Amino acid sequence: MRSFGSQVDTAAATPKVHSATTYRLLVSGPAGMSERKQGRGDDGETQVLEWKGPGPLPPIPNINYALYMLDLMKPYGDTLAVADAETGRGRTYREICDLVPRVAGGLVAGGVKPGDHVLLLLPTHMDYPLLMLSIIYCGAVCVPVNPTLTQDELIHALKVSEAKWALVHEASTDILEGARDKLPEGGVRGVWVVEADSTRPRPQPTPSLATLASHHPVPPVTKVEWAPHVSRWVGMMLFSSGTTGLPKGVLIPHQALLLGIINRLYMEKLRVESGQGGARAQDINRSQLLVLPVAHLFGHGMTIAALMWGGTVYFLAKFSPRAYFHAIDKYKVTLSALVPHLVKFLSETPLWNQYDTSSLMVFCSGGDILPPAIPTRFKKKV
């Protein structure tokens, strides 16, 4: 075990560049100047006022986020990209890169247009990256929603997002149909069903992921008349947790999605070039076990972090102690992210002694307060 912490153990895992080097970024924003924050000038572009570092900052390309991700993923070819932690069935990087333009083609043939909002009602499922990238690839806005929502909460999400289309896990079709019945006519126009085991599709009474994947591939949407700069389009709408009221839809442009990836790539480049020791990001993300909801930023971000480094993400739809430890043992998991109440459970359970967890390099936690006593107890436990 290399590190642990709320997000990550800063003492053990934060990259330390040469002590004589100082990195300082000053940008302009709506309220003036601030450090280490992305701001916007009057023309909508980030204005870098001052940067002190070893070289120029990497540019944020004017590109469709899905296309950028596919370019990162293609070199990993036949490496397993995603898998179901319980069945072991999965998809390679080559398969995802081949399917995204086909699924996007199916969406376009079904009526999805650039700028349309597409609801993605999915548990922690291995096809989240495929579907999310396919939606964005065709210029639409991906709206991931947690399938544990009540019907009233789902209706709220549909109204706020103004979703015209939906991709829904087969276990959630009833709640979606119930919500649609209570919406004004013309709300959700079309629905595609995602099978629980999408690697072995079976005939569905309604259009499915298999239906979408049977279409001819289409090129990515990179330009439309109403928005010539693709990086400024909205790529995703993620919902807040709703701790201060009903969940709020947060619009995220392609530029912000790209920034998260480019920042990670750049920081790792600085770390390697500076001679910093310790495990590399590619090694840490080699085998990730995900139990977080993919509809939340934490789960989404952890998924993308593994795929950009060529790792394998094992999706565990429902947490159970034995299934969790069995997956770590079986797949030699190197990284796992958890919410604090599961970290607390792990710090107390005796199951550690029944499984081989020696492959683990990093645990991280986020989404809520993690009292210092819990990671301390956790470290002693393992």
Secondary structure as GFF3:
##gff-version 3
##sequence-region A 1 382
A	DSSP	alpha_helix	10	13	.	.	.	ID=ss1
A	DSSP	beta_strand	24	29	.	.	.	ID=ss2
A	DSSP	beta_strand	32	35	.	.	.	ID=ss3
A	DSSP	beta_strand	47	52	.	.	.	ID=ss4
A	DSSP	alpha_helix	65	73	.	.	.	ID=ss5
A	DSSP	three_ten_helix	74	76	.	.	.	ID=ss6
A	DSSP	beta_strand	80	84	.	.	.	ID=ss7
A	DSSP	beta_strand	90	92	.	.	.	ID=ss8
A	DSSP	alpha_helix	93	109	.	.	.	ID=ss9
A	DSSP	beta_strand	117	121	.	.	.	ID=ss10
A	DSSP	alpha_helix	128	137	.	.	.	ID=ss11
A	DSSP	beta_strand	141	145	.	.	.	ID=ss12
A	DSSP	alpha_helix	151	161	.	.	.	ID=ss13
A	DSSP	beta_strand	165	169	.	.	.	ID=ss14
A	DSSP	three_ten_helix	170	172	.	.	.	ID=ss15
A	DSSP	alpha_helix	173	181	.	.	.	ID=ss16
A	DSSP	beta_strand	190	194	.	.	.	ID=ss17
A	DSSP	alpha_helix	209	213	.	.	.	ID=ss18
A	DSSP	three_ten_helix	230	232	.	.	.	ID=ss19
A	DSSP	beta_strand	234	239	.	.	.	ID=ss20
A	DSSP	beta_strand	249	253	.	.	.	ID=ss21
A	DSSP	alpha_helix	254	273	.	.	.	ID=ss22
A	DSSP	alpha_helix	281	284	.	.	.	ID=ss23
A	DSSP	beta_strand	287	290	.	.	.	ID=ss24
A	DSSP	alpha_helix	297	307	.	.	.	ID=ss25
A	DSSP	beta_strand	312	315	.	.	.	ID=ss26
A	DSSP	alpha_helix	321	331	.	.	.	ID=ss27
A	DSSP	beta_strand	335	338	.	.	.	ID=ss28
A	DSSP	alpha_helix	340	348	.	.	.	ID=ss29
A	DSSP	three_ten_helix	350	354	.	.	.	ID=ss30
A	DSSP	beta_strand	362	365	.	.	.	ID=ss31
A	DSSP	alpha_helix	373	381	.	.	.	ID=ss32
###
